[in-house]
């Protein structure tokens, strides 16, 4: 009997797109460590990865990844109508739909995720700094928020599990 779980086409595609856009599970795990190390001094990167893997199994998370990355790619290739093309391509500061999409990920694991997300979105450590570098020629208007939200959700899941919740 095979103990590996079957992954859906949605999850497989979401994972592939993250990788193609330069984001690894390890990158996200470093963000979880950034958020949780203070509260869990003995935290190991493997536990961060485990929680990220569980977050990525959620359909709501997969949908947000697929939607956000597709919009980034369309903007990068100039395929959106104006004014949306310019708004997303420039990551306009008053455009909040990228954060709203991220909230759909954070929502999965409760209100602590909002705090974690807000903090990491302001600090922009690790991979988030790279994704926010607009000089690369790539558009990551949605991706940076999605990655921060995955890290925040995994951090929330970790916090809940340390309190005996799943």
FENSUL-V914155 format. One line per field, one symbol per residue. phi: phi as a letter, one per 40 degrees, with the letter a starting at -180 (. if undefined). burial: + if it has 16 or more other ideal C-beta (glycine too) atoms within 10 Angstrom, else -. A space follows every 50 residues. Layout:
# FENSUL-V914155
phi=???
burial=???
This chain:
# FENSUL-V914155
phi=.cccccbccccdcccccdcccgbbccdcccccddcbdccbdccbdccccd ccdcccccdccdcccccccccccccdcgbbcccddcccccfdcccbcccc ccccccdcbgcccccdcdcccccfcfccccccccccgcbbdccccccccc cccccccccccccgcb
burial=----------+--++-++--+-+-+-++++++++++---+--+---++++ ++-+++-+--++-+++-++-++++++---+------+++-+------++- +++++++++--+++-++--++----+++--+-------++++++++++++ ++++++++++------
